[in-house]
């Protein structure tokens, strides 16, 4: 575990080689000041999607909100380039902001609602909401969404009329990857450097990061078509994974 100093930049150097072609990711697991992991569902979100909670009807599944600048419309605009993916569950996560500045802070995982089966779920039936009505200011929750809101309230969470901010969160990469090699095939040592930090650096770590832990994914496969593991027996060696304050 490595502690970061606020406002400081660091040079991260990795020296590695591979016995055969493989997909490799280098990165970090990020932790906040309380040494709690910053999960992707807490970090990834649709910017300017902030709306304010007004009411919740468990019978109809309607979540009423107030909005400025048509922000609720953005809850349906995150996949304009891929409309076939509009119902992916991992894109329909709801972040709850109580006593937080939504512009600069992120909620804890307990204040982020997602389908309980997993954060990176593409099954459209597992979405928390099925549609939004920008004119009425309503989010139509699915059965899973209603159950998640009820669970959240029963566990001590709160939704305060006219105060609680809701944002459209999504779930992305589990870790912060500083770089990836789609096809490493170098038996000779190779060096890669990147400048990291919490602000204005080549690679900006997740908001609220105070501690990091190096992560290496060797011979990694997303499970997507066209990304099969070509050489299951490929070996990755590394002799340096260093972090140096600039």
N, C-alpha and C positions, 0 to 999 in steps of 0.2 A: 504494500500500500504506500502511495507517495502523496504527500501533502503539498498542495499548491498554495502559493502566496498570491493574494489578491492583486490583480493588475499586472502580474509578471508574465513574461513569455518564456517558453522553454523549447530547446531543440531536442527533438526525439530522433534517435539514430537506431536503425535496425540493419544488421548485417546477417545475411542468410544465403542458403543455397538449397537446391533440391536434387534428388537423385533421378527424378523423372517429372514430366509435366503434371502440374496440379494447380488447383485454385486455392489461393492463400489470402487470408485477411489478417491485418495487424491493427490493433486498436486498444481501447480501454473500457473497463467497466467503471462507471462514474458514481461517486457517492457525494451526498450533501454534507453540511457541517455537522450533522448528527450521525454521520457514517452510515446513513441509510442509502441503499442503492437508488439511483434515479432511473426509474423504469421508463421504457419508451412511451407507454400510454400516458405518463405524466408530462412528458416532454413534447412529443409531437402533437401539433394542433393546426387548425386552419386559422391563420391570423385574421383579425378583424371580424371574427365570427361571434364576438361577445354579445349576449343578450341577457336580460334580467328576468329572473323567475317571478311569476305572478301567481300561478295556481297549478295543482296537480289533481286530476280526477282518475282514481284507480279503476273506476268502472268503465269509463270510455277510453282510457289510455291517453287522454289529451294533456299535454304539458303546455300551459299558456305562458307566454313571455311577452315582454315589451322590448322594443328595439329602436336603435337609431341607424340612420343611413342604410336601411334595408339589410342589416347584418344577418338576419335569419336566412336570407337568400343564399348566403355563402355556404350554408350547411349542405347545399345541394350542388355546389359548384367546384368541389375539390377534384373532380375527375372529368372535367370537360374534355380532356384529351383522350379519355378512355371511358366513354359512356356505358360500355358493357359491364364495367366494374362498379357502377354506382351503388350496388347493394352489398358490396363486400362488408362483412361484419367489422373487420378491423378498421374500416374508415368511419364507422358510426359509433364512436366512443364519446361519452359526455364527461367533460371536466367541470367540477364544481368549485367555485371560488368564494369562500367565506373568509372575510378578514384578510384577504390577499389583494395585492395590486396586480390585477391580471395582466397589466402591460409589461411588468418586469419579473413576475414570479410565476411559479408553477405549483399546482396542488400536489399534496402527498398522494401516493397510490390509493389510499383508503378513500380519497375524495374524487376518484375517477371511476366512472361506471363503464363496465364492458361486459360482454357476454361471458358468463362464468366458465365456459369450456376452455377458454384460452384467449390471449390478447391478439394473436395473429391468425385470425379465422376468416376464411374467404366464403364460408357458407352464408348465402343471403338470408336464410331463415334464422340466422343467429344475430341479425342486426338488432340494435336497441330501438331504432325507430324506422318506420317505413316511409314517411314523407314529412314535408313541412308545408305549412300554409303561411306564406309571407304576408298575405293580406290580413288574415285573422290573427296572426302571431301565435300559431300553434304548432307544436311538434307532436306528431302522431306516434306514440310509442307502440312497440310490438308487445306481445305477451312477456317476452324476455325483458324488455325495457321496463315494463310495469313492475315486474318482480324485482329487478335491480333497484329501482327507486324505493320500493317498499323495504327491501333488505337494508338499504342505506339508511333510511329513516329509523328502522327498528334497531340498528346498531349504534344509534346515537348521533347520526349525521343530521344536518338541518338544511332546510330550504326556506329562506326567509323572503316573504313577499316584498317586492320592490327593492331588494338589497342583494340577494345572492346572484352572482354572475355565472352564467353557463356558457361554455364554449365547446365547439365541435373538435374533440380530440381524435387522434388516430393512433394506431400502434405500428411502429416501424422496426428498425433494426434494434436488436436487444442491446448491442454495444455500440460505442462510438468508434467507428473504423477510420483510422487516419489514412490508410491507403489499402488497396487490394491489388493483387496480381491475378488476372483472369487465367493466365497460363504460365506459371513459373516452370521454367525448364532450363535451369542454369546450374551446372555442377560446380562452377567456379563461384567464389564468394561475391555477393552483390550488396552494395550499400544504398540505403534509402534514408533521406532526412526530411523532416517536416517540422515547422514551427507551430507549437500548440499553445493554447492559453484559454482564458475565460472571456477575452474580449480583443477584438481587432488584431487577430493573428491569422496566419495562413490557414490554420484549422482551429475553429472556435468550439470548445467543449460545451456540453449541455449546460443550460442555465442552472446556476446553483451549485456547480461542481466545486468541491473543496478537496476531494481525494480521488485518486485514480489508481487502477490496478491493471497492469498490462494483460492483454488477451491476444492469443494467436490461434486462429482457426486454420488448421492444415487440411488439405484435400477436402475443402468445404463444398457442399452442394446444397443450394437452396431447395432442391426438390422440384424445380421448374423444368419444363421441357427444354431440351437442348443444353442442359447443364449437368449431365451425368458425370460421375467420377470416372475419368478415363483410365487412371492407373491407381487402383486401390492400394497397391504396395509401395507407392511413392513415399520417400522419406524426406522430411524437411529438417534441416539443421540450421541453427542460428548461434552465433557466438557473441552477439551484442544486441541488447534492447535497452538502450540507455536514455535517461532524461536529464538534461543539463540546463540550468537556469541561465538565461541570457543576461 
